[in-house]
Amino acid sequence: MASFKTLDDLSDLQGKRVLVRVDLNVPVNAEGKVTDKTRIERVAPTILELSKKGAKVILLAHFGRPKGAPVAEMSLSLIAPSVEDVLGAKVATAADCIGDAAAAAVAAMKDGDILLLENTRFHKGEEKNDADFTKALAANGDIYVNDAFSAAHRAHSSTEGLAQLLPAHAGRTMQAELEALEKGLGQPARPVVAIVGGAKVSTKIDLLMNLVKKVDALVIGGGMANTFLAARGTNVGKSLCEHDLAATAKQIMVEAAGAGCAIVLPVDGVVAREFKAGADNEVVDIEAIPADAMVLDVGPKSIEAVNEWISKAETLVWNGPLGAFEIAPFDTATVAVAKHAAAETKAGKLVSVAGGGDTVSALNHAGVADDFTYISTAGGAFLEWMEGKELPGVTVLQR
């Protein structure tokens, strides 16, 4: 990974106007209350560090999909109280992110103040990375800091354009994310094991094709494992399976063989006739799945095999659960493997990097999220990084 500037490269911030791109696209309930402050908590260190050094901290963010026009329910003024709560500091707001309203709010700031400008996506120019809109944003800043890795896969004005106009630096969350990803797949300690789960192969073809060239073993779980098993000739009963992707699954297995990457598929499974909590279930050999049943989790022999790979590994990259973890008892494999990976990490034997919405939920469910080396909340950006794609918001920081 090319080098990038961080907050450590900034000196004499007193009175400087620092535009900080953050991710405040948080879940909100019907009453307008933020229900999960994780993303705010992630960017707090950067905001507070800049504020304590005397900078005028000006936050840029989007919220929802307003499609280039103001939408009252998507105003960042709704998020401001939660930002204040997390920071333990006063946060002023502005009625716009450019123009007179923004300029007046910035002019009123004292050193160390924090200001949240209005939703950048209230303007069509944001998602078009429009030059005039980018200049209007830049007019309020002396320095640009990007702390929103989760939006780095978008070439928008506030994620990519500003870094072309102002001195650009990575915030603490962006820095931690990039350093963790470098350890995960950039320059990893080997052997490297990847776990990829979830429902469908169709959503992760690019990911699988990239991983087989980079890792020593690829564990495939969840519904997508059934597609690989079926492609290999196994009868998967009524299990979720994309039979039309058999050729793709075979090609991925051929690519893996050519790259010396072991494909680890389930050898046994937990099957049921209905998908509901506490449904009658049994463990069967993977070649003995009843015609009227569906696989909803991998079985104990498969758990043991995956954990053996993790024990041999120096690096683990994880995206997607091994079974239908939302419903007991089909969370057993995901929880067992997560706990083993966490124990290896705590013992200093493993670098573990995980990401993706379901993955974060699954690791929280297993009670081990804090024990992994790094957990990304970035969603699409994390997935595109795993797919080996260029992230515009990262590339522009590496100039």
N, C-alpha and C positions, 0 to 999 in steps of 0.2 A: 504494500500500500504506500502511495506517495505521501510525503509529509504534509502536514497542515498546521496552521497556526492556532494556538489555544489562548485562553485567558492569561496564561503565563507569559505570553509575548506582548501583553499590554501593560504599559506603565503610565503613570501620571494621568489617571482617569478623571481627576477632579474637574467637575463642570462639563465633561465631555457628554455629548448626546449619543447614547448607544442604543441603536435599534436592535432589539432582540427578538428573533423569530422563535416563538414557543408553540407547543401543541396544547391548546385548550379545548380541543374537540372532545369534550367529556360527556358521558351519559347524564341526561337530565330527565326527571320524572314529570308527570302531568302538572304538578304544582310549580314547576320551574326550579326545583331543587337539584343540585348536583348529587348524584348517587354514588359516584366513584371518583375520588380526588387523586388517583394514582398519577395521572399525567401532570397535574399541577405540582404534586410532591416531587416529581422527577426534575422539573425545571427550577424549583425553589433555590437550590444551591447557587446556580448561575446568577439568578436575579439578585439574591441577597449579597453575593460576593461583589457584584458590580456596584450595588447601592452603597455598601460599606466603604468602597474605595472612592466614593464621592461622585460617581457617574449619575447622569440623569438617565434612568432606565426606562426605555420606551418599548412597550411590548406590542408585537405584531402577531396576530393569530387569525385563524378562521374558525367558524363554528357552523356545522351543518352544511347544507348545499343550497344556498339562496339564489344561485344561478345569476349572479351579477346585478342584483337589485336588493335594496333593503327589505328585510323581513323581520318584523318586531320580535317574533319568537326566537330568532337566531341572533339577537343582539348580544354582544359580549358583556353588556352591562348586567346581564343575568348571571354571568360567571364571576364577575368582579368580587362579590362578597366571599365566595369560596377561595379565591386567590388571596384575598386579605386574610382569611382565616388560616390558610396554610402558611403564609409568609409571616404572619404576626405583625403586619405593617400596613399602613394606609396605602390604598391603590386608587388613584384618580382615574376617571374615564373621560373619553372624548366622543363626540357624536359622529365623528368620521375618522378615517385613517389618513386622509390627505386634505388639502385645501385649508380654508380659513379656520375651521373648527379644530383641526389637528394642530395647526401652527399656533393658535392661541393657547391651547392646552400645554404645548411644549414650552412656549414662552413663559408660562406661569410657573414652571417647575423650578425648584431649588435643587442644589446638589444633593444627591442621595435619594431624591424623590422617585417614585414608581408611577408610571402612567400606562394605562391600557387603552390603546387606540381601538376604534370600532372594527368589526369584522372586515378583513381584507377582501373577502369574496362578495361584499356588497357592490363591488365594482367589476365589470366585465374584464377590465384590463389585467386583473390579478392572474386568472387562469390562462390568459393569452400571453402572459409575460410581456405585456405591451410596454414599449420603451418609454412613452410619456407617463404612464402610470407609475412605472418603476422610478423615474426621475422625481415624480411628485412624492413618493414614499421617501426617497433618499434625501429630499430637501430638509427633512426633520432630523437627520442624523449625521454624526461625524464618523461613526464606526458601526460596522454590522457584525452581529454575533448570531450564528444559527445554532439553536439548541433543540431543533425539531427534526430529529432523524426520521420520525414517522412520516414526515412530509417531504423527505429528501428525494423520493422517486418522482416527484413532480417538478417540472421546470416552470415554476410560477414566478411572478415578480418578487414575492417576499421570500422565496426559497432559493432562487438562482439568480434572478436579475440584479438584486441589490448587491450581491457579492462581486458583480462586475463594475459597480460604481463606487463602492466604499471599501476601505480596508476590512477584510473579512476574516473572522476567527470562529472556531468551533467552541460552543459552550461546554460546560462540564458533562452534561448528559450526552451530547453528540460525541464528545471526546471518549467517554467511557464506552459508548456503543461501538465506535469505530475500533477502539483498542480490543474490545471483546471479540468483535467479528474477525479481526486479524488473527487472533488466537484460535478462533473457531475453524476458519477455512483458508485464511490468507497465508499464514506461515505456521500451521498447527504442529504441535508435538504429535508424533505418530506412535502407535496406530490411531487412526481416526474412525470413529463409528458414528453413523447418522441414523436417527430414527425418524421415519416419516410415516405418519398415520393419517387418519381422516377418512372421509367417505368415498371420494372419487379420484381415480387416476387422472381423469380428464382435466382437473384443475391444477395438476401438479406434474404434467409431462416435462415441461422445461426444467423444473426443479430436479426431478429424478435423473434426467439426461445429464445435467450438470454434476450432480453429486457422484454418480458412478465413476466419473473421471477424477474425483478429488478425494474420495474416502476409501478406506480399506474394507469396510463392511457397511452395507445398507440394510437396515432392518425395516421391513415394510409391514405395517399393521393396519388396523381399522378395516373399513369396507374395501379399501383399495387392494388389500392383500388377497381378497377373494378373486379379483380380476386377474391377478398374477397366477393364483392357484388354478383358476379355470383355464387360463391360457396354457398351462402345463398339463392339462387333461384331468384335473380333479373335478368331481361333481360337487358343487357347493350348495346344492339344494335350493332353498328359497332365499339364500343370503343376498344382500345387496351386492350387485356385480355388474360391471360394464362389459358385457360379452362382446360388444362391437369393438372394444379396444384390445382384443386378444393379440392382434398383430403388433400393436404399440408395446404392450407388455413384453412380448417376445423380443422385440428390438432392444428394449432397455436391458433385458437379461443378456443379450448378445454383446451389447456395448460394455456391460459390467464385466463379462468374462474376458473381453479383450483388454480391459483396463486393470485386470487383476483385483476387481472388487467383488467380495462375497455378497450375494443376495441372501438375506436371512428371512425366510417365510415361516409362518406358523406350522408346527408339526402336530398340534392338537388344538381344539377349540371348544369354547363353551357355547352350546347350542340351545335354542328355545323355539317353541312354536309360536310365541307371541312376544311383541316388544313392549313390555311394561315392567314396572318395578316389582321385584319378587316373583317374576314368572318362573314356572317350573323349568329347570334347566339341567343339563348334564354335560360332562366332559367326554368328548369323543376324539378318536384319532382323526386327523385331517382327511384321511382317505375314506372315512366311514361316516360322513355327514348324512343324516337321514334326508330323504328327498323332500319331506314336508317340514323341515326345520331350517333355521337360519343361524349362522355364526354371529354372536354378538360380543365375543371377547376371545382372546387367545388363552390357551390352557396352561396348566402348570409346567409341562415339559417345555413349552415355548418360552415361558417366563424364565426358566432356568437357562435356556440357550441364550436368550438376550442378555441376561445378567452376566453370563460367562464372557460374552463379547465386551461388555462394559468393563469387567474386571481386567481384561487384557488391554483396554484402550488407555491412551493418554488424553484423548480429546473426544468429547461427545457433543454432537449438534442435534437438537431435537425439535421437530415440528409436527405436531398432530398426535392425538391419543391412539392407543393400541386397540381400544374397544369402545363400546358405547358407554363411556365413563359417567355420563350424566345420570344413569340409572343403575342402582345396585341390583344384583351383584356383578354387573358387567363392567364395573370400575376396577376389579381386582388386579388385572394385569398392569394397567397404567399406574396404579398406586404402588404396586410391588416394585416395578422397574424404576419408578421415580424415587422411591425410598433408597433403593440400592445405589442409584446414580448419586443421590445426595450424600450418602454415607461415604462413597469413594471420593467425592469432592471434598468433604469435610476432613477426610484423612490425608488430603494433599496429593492424592494419586491421580486426580482427574480434573481437567478443565471442562466444565459443562456450560454450554451456551444453548438457550432455548428461546423460542419466540413463536408468535401466532396466537390469536385470541383463544382458541380451544386449548392450546398447550398451556398458556398461562393459567386458565381456569382449572385445568387438570392438575397442574403442579400445586396450585393453591388448595385444591380439594385434597390432595395427598399430604398437605401440610409441610411441604419441603421447598417452597419457592425461595425462601431466604437462604437456603443452603446451596443453591446452584451458583456457579461462578458469575453468570450474568443471565438475566431474563429480559428479553426485549419486548416492549409493549408496542412496537412499531407496526405490527400488522403487515400491510402491503409492502412497505419498504423492506422489512425483514425478509419477506418471501422473495422479492425481486433480487435482493442481495444473494440469497441462497441459490437463486437461479443463475447467478453469474452476470446479471445485467448491470449496466452502468447506472448510477444514481446521480442525476444532474446536480442536486443540492450538495452532494459530497464531492463530486468531481471539481466543482467550481472552487471549493475550499482548498483543493490540492494544487492549485496553480503555482 
